[in-house]
Amino acid sequence: MRYFLFLFLLILAGCNKIDTVVSDDLLQSGGEYWEQLTIQGQPAGFQQTVLSFEKVEGQPVKRFERQSRLIVLRYGNRFDVALRVSSVSRMEGGFLSGTVRLNGGGEPIETSYQSEKDQLIVSDSAGQTTLPWQPELPGPETLLCELLKVPMQPGEKRQLTFFEPAMQSRVVAAMVAGSIERVEINGVTKRLLRIEVQNRLELLQAGVQTVSETLWTDSNGNIIRREMPMDGQMLLAVRVPREKALGLAVEKPSAELGNLGVIPLNSPILQPHRTARIEFLVETKEGSPTDRFPQTPFQSVEWLDTKRAKITVFSAINNTNNVQLVTSEKFIKDQAEAKPEELASCSLINLNDPQLLELANQVNSDSLTPRQTVLALEQLVHKTIRQTSFSIALASSSDVLKSKSGDCTEFAVLLAALCRAKKIPARVTLGLVYTTFQQENRQPEYAEAGMVFHLWNEVLIDGVWQPLDATLALGGADAARIKIADENLSGNTLAPLCHSLLGVIGQIKIETLRQ
């Protein structure tokens, strides 16, 4: 499930004079530059940025390309994920078209974007969807180009708005230039301007989150160094020659991110799979926890004050006797009916795959109730994925059936596909689950108990969205978890879940009150 953190990492990735470090004028003739990515000082990959100018149908345009590759270790396993973003914009800034290609271990997933007046057409292997659009919204090259056009000065404030295809987001970047600092770049001390940036990510479909980063620029506005904190880890991107960027991280990754995102508890959960209900006290650094954790039939969120909430989670293992239906009219209206997307095929869930249909037919649903059917499918997925692998970032249901390996992301995608093949509405769920790493990974050096980010499923039966977890296959989901968000995968992007995760990671403290 750490995939979401890795994907987001890929997307970003006192003196009185500022040094000029880079002499190439990208705004005049175009060009490229390379960055080496490190995490906690360990090589973790590279990023290449290219800006060029050309004509499309006789009109001058800007073409922006960014390819990122993150190569790290997850519990000692090599984890290699690549992201390529390409976009075309008008010279004055309006985004015209673009593609996003993600390669995370299975078949590459590609999504294309085309702006047409007040609509953005999103296309992938499953078809097309349209989203509301602002024709004047510029593309992802905006921050780079604007800083080069007019370099910031100490004490200056500036705000830029642009479209980031990799996150399907409108980004509002609020920048505040600080002082000129001495910074070591490739073994040489340079004088660079420090700029603090607050990025407000506004998902085109729903959701808003804010993430921060720090930039250091030379006197021409070139971004020389980027730094972004993430849950106690620090991602650093520094401009280097191409050979250095492609060097050590590709040959021998050393950044170990296995325990990224662990939220410790005040006390262990002694019987996480057998406890009927667990009460958690959740405290947020910013904002209210009631805005980050939803009410569900199995999760009650009680507001205590502006920073704290009591979240009570009820076990759904093998029965629905513990279901605590939230009786508000809004909950019933929003939750009791399935959307067409929760039964549909898409790039990640291929319902036309003969191998998927063959596997689904192993469960004879004609002789079973819907509840019995989904429990049988939960067991089937658990048996089908024979090997736990931390080297896969994201795979479609067809990829999973070929490799029969993966982590919770692959378990959830395959179970959603099988349920939809049986005409049962299904979606994936992002949340936190109690885990003891030593038990699950059998590697004592990674032993640690706490809440970790996880994916499971929800299926709609008798008007109630009921949780399943094929990773554990216990006959439903236990109470040792907290739901954050759900996603039907219709957009063939996990950007909505990335947004939800960004509102939680590094932002919350959890204690157990009663179990």
C-alpha positions as CSV (number, residue, x, y, z in Angstrom):
1,M,0.0,0.0,0.0
2,R,3.0,2.2,0.3
3,Y,2.6,2.7,-3.5
4,F,0.7,5.9,-2.9
5,L,3.6,7.5,-1.1
6,F,6.0,6.5,-3.8
7,L,3.7,7.8,-6.5
8,F,3.5,11.2,-4.8
9,L,7.3,11.3,-4.3
10,L,7.6,10.9,-8.1
11,I,5.3,13.7,-8.9
12,L,7.2,16.3,-6.9
13,A,10.1,15.3,-6.6
14,G,22.8,35.0,4.7
15,C,24.5,36.6,1.7
16,N,23.7,39.5,-0.5
17,K,24.1,37.9,-3.9
18,I,22.7,34.8,-5.6
19,D,25.0,32.6,-7.6
20,T,24.3,31.6,-11.2
21,V,24.6,27.9,-11.4
22,V,22.9,27.0,-14.7
23,S,23.6,29.1,-17.8
24,D,21.3,27.5,-20.2
25,D,18.3,29.7,-21.1
26,L,15.4,27.2,-21.3
27,L,12.9,29.9,-22.2
28,Q,14.8,31.0,-25.3
29,S,15.9,27.7,-26.9
30,G,14.6,24.9,-24.7
31,G,16.7,22.2,-23.2
32,E,16.9,19.6,-20.4
33,Y,18.2,19.1,-17.0
34,W,18.7,16.1,-14.7
35,E,18.2,15.7,-10.9
36,Q,19.4,13.0,-8.6
37,L,16.8,11.9,-6.0
38,T,17.9,10.9,-2.5
39,I,16.0,9.9,0.6
40,Q,17.6,10.5,3.9
41,G,20.9,10.9,2.0
42,Q,20.6,7.6,0.2
43,P,20.3,7.4,-3.7
44,A,16.7,6.8,-4.6
45,G,16.4,7.6,-8.4
46,F,16.4,10.4,-10.9
47,Q,14.3,12.9,-12.7
48,Q,14.7,14.4,-16.2
49,T,12.9,17.6,-17.2
50,V,12.7,18.7,-20.8
51,L,11.2,22.0,-22.2
52,S,11.0,22.5,-26.0
53,F,9.1,24.8,-28.4
54,E,7.4,23.7,-31.6
55,K,4.3,24.2,-33.8
56,V,1.1,22.3,-33.7
57,E,-1.3,23.1,-36.6
58,G,0.7,26.2,-37.3
59,Q,0.5,27.5,-33.7
60,P,3.6,27.9,-31.5
61,V,3.3,25.7,-28.4
62,K,5.4,24.7,-25.4
63,R,6.1,21.0,-24.8
64,F,7.0,19.9,-21.3
65,E,8.2,16.4,-20.4
66,R,9.2,15.0,-17.0
67,Q,10.3,11.5,-16.5
68,S,10.9,10.3,-12.9
69,R,12.2,7.0,-11.7
70,L,12.2,5.9,-8.1
71,I,14.4,3.0,-7.2
72,V,14.3,2.0,-3.6
73,L,14.1,-1.0,-1.2
74,R,11.0,-2.3,0.4
75,Y,11.9,-4.7,3.2
76,G,15.0,-5.5,1.2
77,N,13.2,-6.0,-2.1
78,R,14.1,-3.8,-5.1
79,F,11.1,-1.5,-5.9
80,D,11.3,0.3,-9.2
81,V,8.5,2.6,-10.4
82,A,8.6,5.0,-13.3
83,L,6.4,8.0,-14.2
84,R,6.4,10.0,-17.4
85,V,4.4,13.2,-17.8
86,S,4.2,15.0,-21.2
87,S,2.1,18.1,-21.9
88,V,1.5,20.6,-24.6
89,S,0.5,24.2,-23.7
90,R,-0.1,27.4,-25.6
91,M,2.7,29.9,-25.4
92,E,0.6,32.1,-23.2
93,G,0.0,29.2,-20.9
94,G,-3.3,27.4,-21.6
95,F,-3.0,23.6,-21.3
96,L,-3.9,21.8,-24.5
97,S,-3.1,18.1,-24.1
98,G,-0.9,15.6,-22.3
99,T,-0.3,12.0,-21.3
100,V,0.7,10.3,-18.1
101,R,2.4,6.9,-18.2
102,L,3.0,4.9,-15.1
103,N,5.1,1.7,-15.0
104,G,4.9,0.1,-11.7
105,G,5.7,-3.6,-12.3
106,G,2.7,-4.7,-14.5
107,E,1.6,-3.5,-17.9
108,P,2.1,0.3,-18.1
109,I,-1.0,2.4,-17.4
110,E,-1.4,5.4,-19.7
111,T,-3.9,8.2,-19.5
112,S,-4.2,11.0,-22.0
113,Y,-5.8,14.5,-21.6
114,Q,-7.3,16.8,-24.2
115,S,-8.8,20.2,-23.4
116,E,-11.8,21.3,-25.4
117,K,-13.4,24.6,-24.4
118,D,-14.9,24.0,-20.9
119,Q,-14.3,20.2,-20.9
120,L,-11.3,18.0,-20.2
121,I,-11.5,14.7,-22.1
122,V,-9.7,11.9,-20.2
123,S,-8.9,8.8,-22.2
124,D,-7.4,5.4,-21.4
125,S,-7.8,1.8,-22.4
126,A,-11.2,1.6,-20.9
127,G,-12.7,4.6,-22.8
128,Q,-13.3,8.3,-22.2
129,T,-14.7,10.5,-19.5
130,T,-15.1,14.2,-19.4
131,L,-14.4,16.6,-16.5
132,P,-15.2,20.4,-16.1
133,W,-12.4,22.5,-17.3
134,Q,-11.0,26.1,-17.3
135,P,-9.6,26.8,-20.8
136,E,-7.1,29.3,-19.5
137,L,-5.6,26.9,-16.9
138,P,-1.8,26.5,-17.7
139,G,0.1,23.2,-17.7
140,P,2.6,21.6,-15.3
141,E,5.5,23.6,-16.8
142,T,4.2,26.8,-15.2
143,L,6.3,27.0,-12.0
144,L,9.5,26.3,-14.0
145,C,8.7,28.9,-16.7
146,E,7.5,31.6,-14.4
147,L,10.5,31.4,-12.1
148,L,12.8,31.6,-15.2
149,K,10.8,34.5,-16.7
150,V,10.9,36.6,-13.6
151,P,13.2,35.2,-10.8
152,M,11.9,35.8,-7.3
153,Q,13.7,38.2,-4.9
154,P,14.2,37.8,-1.1
155,G,11.0,38.6,0.7
156,E,8.8,38.4,-2.4
157,K,5.5,36.5,-2.4
158,R,3.9,35.0,-5.5
159,Q,1.1,32.6,-6.3
160,L,0.8,30.4,-9.4
161,T,-2.1,28.2,-10.6
162,F,-1.6,25.3,-13.0
163,F,-2.8,21.8,-13.9
164,E,-0.8,18.7,-12.8
165,P,-1.9,15.7,-15.0
166,A,-0.2,13.1,-12.8
167,M,-2.5,14.0,-9.9
168,Q,-5.5,15.2,-12.0
169,S,-5.3,18.3,-9.9
170,R,-5.5,22.1,-10.2
171,V,-2.5,23.2,-8.1
172,V,-2.4,26.6,-6.4
173,A,1.3,27.2,-5.4
174,A,1.8,29.9,-2.8
175,M,5.5,30.8,-2.8
176,V,7.4,32.9,-0.2
177,A,11.0,33.8,-0.9
178,G,13.2,33.9,2.1
179,S,16.9,34.8,2.4
180,I,19.9,33.9,0.3
181,E,21.7,30.9,1.8
182,R,24.9,29.1,1.3
183,V,24.1,25.6,-0.1
184,E,26.4,22.8,-1.1
185,I,25.7,21.7,-4.6
186,N,27.8,18.8,-6.0
187,G,30.6,19.5,-3.5
188,V,30.7,23.3,-4.2
189,T,29.1,25.9,-1.9
190,K,26.7,28.2,-3.7
191,R,24.5,31.2,-2.8
192,L,20.9,30.3,-3.6
193,L,17.5,31.8,-2.8
194,R,15.3,29.7,-0.5
195,I,11.6,29.6,-1.4
196,E,9.0,28.0,0.7
197,V,6.0,26.6,-1.3
198,Q,2.6,25.6,-0.1
199,N,0.9,23.5,-2.9
200,R,-2.9,23.4,-2.6
201,L,-4.0,20.3,-4.6
202,E,-7.5,20.6,-5.9
203,L,-8.6,17.3,-7.4
204,L,-10.7,17.9,-10.5
205,Q,-13.3,15.5,-9.3
206,A,-13.3,16.2,-5.5
207,G,-11.0,16.8,-2.6
208,V,-8.4,19.4,-1.5
209,Q,-5.1,18.8,0.2
210,T,-2.0,20.9,0.9
211,V,1.6,19.8,0.8
212,S,4.7,21.8,1.3
213,E,8.2,21.8,-0.3
214,T,11.2,24.0,-0.3
215,L,13.1,25.3,-3.4
216,W,16.5,26.8,-3.9
217,T,17.0,28.9,-7.0
218,D,20.0,30.6,-8.7
219,S,20.0,34.2,-9.9
220,N,18.3,33.2,-13.2
221,G,15.4,31.5,-11.4
222,N,16.7,27.9,-12.2
223,I,15.5,25.5,-9.5
224,I,18.8,23.9,-8.3
225,R,17.5,22.0,-5.2
226,R,14.1,20.8,-4.1
227,E,13.3,19.3,-0.7
228,M,10.1,17.7,0.5
229,P,9.4,16.1,3.9
230,M,7.2,13.0,4.0
231,D,6.4,11.3,7.3
232,G,9.9,11.8,8.9
233,Q,11.7,11.0,5.6
234,M,13.2,13.7,3.4
235,L,13.2,13.6,-0.4
236,L,15.8,15.7,-2.0
237,A,16.2,16.5,-5.7
238,V,19.5,18.2,-6.8
239,R,20.6,19.1,-10.3
240,V,23.5,17.0,-11.4
241,P,25.0,15.9,-14.7
242,R,23.1,13.1,-16.5
243,E,25.7,10.5,-15.8
244,K,25.5,11.1,-12.0
245,A,21.7,11.1,-12.1
246,L,21.7,7.7,-13.8
247,G,24.4,6.2,-11.7
248,L,24.4,4.8,-8.2
249,A,20.6,4.6,-7.6
250,V,20.0,2.6,-10.7
251,E,22.9,0.2,-10.1
252,K,22.4,-0.4,-6.4
253,P,19.5,1.1,-4.6
254,S,20.1,1.7,-0.9
255,A,17.2,3.8,0.4
256,E,15.0,1.5,2.6
257,L,11.4,2.7,2.8
258,G,9.7,-0.4,4.2
259,N,8.5,1.3,7.3
260,L,7.4,4.6,5.8
261,G,4.0,5.6,7.1
262,V,4.0,3.6,10.3
263,I,1.8,5.3,13.0
264,P,2.7,3.9,16.5
265,L,0.1,3.1,19.1
266,N,0.2,3.8,22.8
267,S,-0.4,0.0,23.4
268,P,-0.6,-3.1,21.3
269,I,-3.9,-4.6,20.1
270,L,-3.8,-8.0,21.7
271,Q,-6.4,-9.8,19.6
272,P,-6.9,-7.7,16.5
273,H,-8.8,-10.3,14.5
274,R,-11.1,-11.4,17.3
275,T,-12.1,-8.2,19.0
276,A,-15.7,-7.1,18.2
277,R,-15.1,-3.4,18.6
278,I,-12.1,-1.1,19.1
279,E,-12.2,2.5,20.1
280,F,-9.4,4.8,18.8
281,L,-8.6,8.3,19.9
282,V,-7.4,10.2,16.8
283,E,-5.7,13.6,17.1
284,T,-4.8,15.7,14.0
285,K,-2.1,18.4,13.8
286,E,-4.2,20.5,11.5
287,G,-7.9,20.5,10.7
288,S,-10.5,18.3,12.2
289,P,-10.3,14.4,12.1
290,T,-14.0,14.3,11.3
291,D,-13.1,15.8,7.9
292,R,-10.6,13.0,7.3
293,F,-12.4,9.9,8.5
294,P,-15.9,9.0,7.2
295,Q,-18.9,7.6,9.0
296,T,-19.7,4.1,7.7
297,P,-22.0,1.2,8.9
298,F,-18.9,-0.2,10.6
299,Q,-17.1,3.0,11.7
300,S,-18.5,5.7,14.0
301,V,-16.7,9.0,14.2
302,E,-17.5,11.1,17.3
303,W,-16.2,14.7,17.4
304,L,-14.6,15.6,20.7
305,D,-13.0,18.9,19.9
306,T,-11.4,20.7,17.0
307,K,-8.4,18.4,17.0
308,R,-9.6,15.1,18.4
309,A,-12.3,12.5,17.6
310,K,-13.2,9.1,19.0
311,I,-13.5,6.5,16.2
312,T,-15.2,3.3,17.0
313,V,-14.7,0.4,14.5
314,F,-16.9,-2.7,14.5
315,S,-15.7,-6.1,13.3
316,A,-17.4,-7.5,10.2
317,I,-15.8,-10.9,10.3
318,N,-18.2,-13.7,9.2
319,N,-21.3,-11.8,10.0
320,T,-23.0,-8.4,10.0
321,N,-24.4,-8.5,13.5
322,N,-22.1,-5.7,14.6
323,V,-23.1,-3.4,11.8
324,Q,-23.9,0.1,13.3
325,L,-25.9,1.7,10.5
326,V,-25.5,5.5,10.4
327,T,-29.1,6.5,10.2
328,S,-28.7,10.0,8.8
329,E,-30.6,10.7,5.6
330,K,-27.4,11.8,3.8
331,F,-25.6,8.5,4.7
332,I,-28.5,6.4,3.4
333,K,-28.8,8.5,0.2
334,D,-25.1,8.5,-0.6
335,Q,-24.2,5.0,0.5
336,A,-27.1,2.6,0.0
337,E,-27.0,2.6,-3.9
338,A,-24.2,1.6,-6.2
339,K,-22.8,3.9,-8.9
340,P,-22.4,2.4,-12.4
341,E,-18.6,2.8,-12.0
342,E,-18.7,0.3,-9.1
343,L,-19.8,-2.4,-11.5
344,A,-17.9,-1.3,-14.6
345,S,-14.7,-2.4,-16.3
346,C,-11.7,-0.1,-16.5
347,S,-8.0,-0.2,-17.1
348,L,-7.2,-1.6,-13.6
349,I,-10.2,-4.0,-13.6
350,N,-10.6,-5.8,-16.9
351,L,-13.9,-7.6,-16.8
352,N,-13.4,-9.0,-20.4
353,D,-10.3,-11.0,-19.3
354,P,-11.1,-14.7,-20.0
355,Q,-8.8,-15.7,-17.2
356,L,-10.7,-13.5,-14.7
357,L,-14.0,-15.0,-15.8
358,E,-12.6,-18.5,-15.5
359,L,-11.5,-17.8,-12.0
360,A,-14.8,-16.2,-11.0
361,N,-16.7,-19.3,-12.2
362,Q,-14.9,-21.3,-9.6
363,V,-17.4,-19.8,-7.2
364,N,-20.9,-21.1,-8.0
365,S,-22.9,-18.0,-6.9
366,D,-26.2,-19.6,-8.1
367,S,-26.3,-21.7,-4.9
368,L,-25.0,-19.0,-2.6
369,T,-26.3,-15.8,-1.1
370,P,-24.5,-12.6,-2.1
371,R,-22.8,-12.5,1.3
372,Q,-21.6,-16.1,0.9
373,T,-20.4,-15.4,-2.7
374,V,-18.2,-12.5,-1.6
375,L,-16.7,-14.4,1.3
376,A,-15.9,-17.3,-1.1
377,L,-14.3,-14.8,-3.5
378,E,-12.3,-13.3,-0.6
379,Q,-10.8,-16.8,0.1
380,L,-10.3,-17.4,-3.6
381,V,-8.1,-14.2,-4.1
382,H,-6.1,-15.1,-0.9
383,K,-5.3,-18.5,-2.4
384,T,-4.7,-17.2,-6.0
385,I,-2.0,-14.6,-5.0
386,R,0.6,-17.1,-4.0
387,Q,3.5,-14.8,-3.3
388,T,3.7,-11.6,-1.3
389,S,5.8,-9.1,-3.3
390,F,6.9,-5.7,-2.3
391,S,8.5,-5.0,-5.7
392,I,5.2,-4.2,-7.5
393,A,3.9,-0.6,-7.4
394,L,0.5,-1.1,-9.2
395,A,-0.9,-3.9,-11.3
396,S,-4.2,-4.4,-13.1
397,S,-6.4,-7.4,-12.3
398,S,-5.1,-9.1,-15.5
399,D,-1.4,-8.5,-14.4
400,V,-2.2,-10.0,-11.0
401,L,-3.6,-13.1,-12.6
402,K,-0.4,-13.5,-14.7
403,S,2.1,-13.0,-11.8
404,K,-0.1,-14.2,-8.9
405,S,2.0,-12.0,-6.7
406,G,1.7,-8.6,-5.0
407,D,0.8,-6.8,-1.8
408,C,-2.5,-5.5,-0.5
409,T,-3.0,-3.3,-3.6
410,E,-3.1,-6.3,-5.9
411,F,-5.3,-8.3,-3.5
412,A,-7.8,-5.4,-3.5
413,V,-7.8,-4.9,-7.2
414,L,-8.3,-8.6,-8.0
415,L,-11.1,-9.0,-5.4
416,A,-12.9,-5.9,-6.8
417,A,-12.7,-7.4,-10.3
418,L,-14.1,-10.8,-9.2
419,C,-17.0,-9.2,-7.3
420,R,-17.9,-7.1,-10.3
421,A,-17.7,-10.1,-12.6
422,K,-20.4,-11.6,-10.3
423,K,-22.5,-8.3,-10.7
424,I,-21.8,-7.3,-7.1
425,P,-20.8,-3.6,-6.7
426,A,-17.2,-3.3,-5.4
427,R,-14.7,-0.6,-4.7
428,V,-11.3,-0.4,-3.0
429,T,-10.8,1.2,0.4
430,L,-7.9,3.1,1.7
431,G,-7.2,3.1,5.4
432,L,-5.0,2.2,8.3
433,V,-4.7,-1.4,9.7
434,Y,-2.9,-2.7,12.7
435,T,0.1,-4.7,11.8
436,T,3.1,-6.4,13.5
437,F,5.8,-6.4,10.7
438,Q,7.7,-9.2,12.4
439,Q,4.7,-11.5,12.0
440,E,3.8,-10.6,8.5
441,N,7.3,-10.3,6.9
442,R,9.2,-12.6,9.1
443,Q,12.1,-10.3,9.1
444,P,13.0,-9.3,12.7
445,E,15.0,-6.2,11.6
446,Y,11.7,-4.7,10.4
447,A,9.7,-5.7,13.5
448,E,7.4,-2.9,14.7
449,A,3.8,-2.8,15.7
450,G,1.5,0.0,14.7
451,M,-1.1,1.3,12.2
452,V,0.0,1.2,8.6
453,F,-1.6,2.3,5.4
454,H,-3.5,-0.5,3.7
455,L,-6.0,-1.3,0.9
456,W,-9.0,-3.5,1.3
457,N,-12.5,-3.6,-0.3
458,E,-16.1,-2.8,0.2
459,V,-19.0,-4.6,-1.5
460,L,-22.6,-3.5,-1.6
461,I,-25.0,-6.2,-0.2
462,D,-28.6,-5.6,0.9
463,G,-28.0,-1.8,0.8
464,V,-24.9,-1.9,3.1
465,W,-21.3,-1.4,2.0
466,Q,-19.6,-4.3,3.8
467,P,-15.8,-4.6,4.1
468,L,-13.7,-7.5,2.9
469,D,-9.9,-8.0,3.1
470,A,-8.5,-10.6,0.9
471,T,-4.9,-10.0,2.2
472,L,-6.0,-11.6,5.5
473,A,-9.1,-13.6,4.3
474,L,-10.7,-13.8,7.7
475,G,-14.3,-13.6,6.4
476,G,-14.6,-9.9,6.3
477,A,-12.6,-7.0,7.8
478,D,-11.6,-6.9,11.5
479,A,-12.0,-4.0,13.8
480,A,-8.3,-3.2,14.0
481,R,-8.5,-0.7,11.2
482,I,-9.7,2.8,10.3
483,K,-11.1,3.7,7.0
484,I,-10.0,6.9,5.3
485,A,-11.5,6.9,1.8
486,D,-12.8,4.6,-1.0
487,E,-12.3,4.7,-4.8
488,N,-14.1,2.9,-7.7
489,L,-11.0,3.2,-10.0
490,S,-13.1,4.5,-12.9
491,G,-10.6,7.3,-13.5
492,N,-7.8,4.7,-13.8
493,T,-5.9,6.8,-11.4
494,L,-5.3,6.6,-7.7
495,A,-5.0,10.3,-7.4
496,P,-8.2,10.6,-5.2
497,L,-6.6,8.2,-2.7
498,C,-3.3,10.0,-2.9
499,H,-5.2,13.2,-1.9
500,S,-6.9,11.4,1.0
501,L,-3.6,9.9,2.1
502,L,-1.9,13.3,2.0
503,G,-4.4,14.6,4.5
504,V,-3.4,12.0,7.0
505,I,0.3,10.9,6.6
506,G,2.4,12.7,9.1
507,Q,-0.6,14.6,10.4
508,I,-2.2,12.3,13.0
509,K,-1.6,10.6,16.3
510,I,-3.6,7.5,17.3
511,E,-4.3,5.9,20.7
512,T,-6.4,2.8,21.6
513,L,-9.1,3.7,24.2
514,R,-11.0,0.4,24.4
515,Q,-10.7,-3.0,22.9
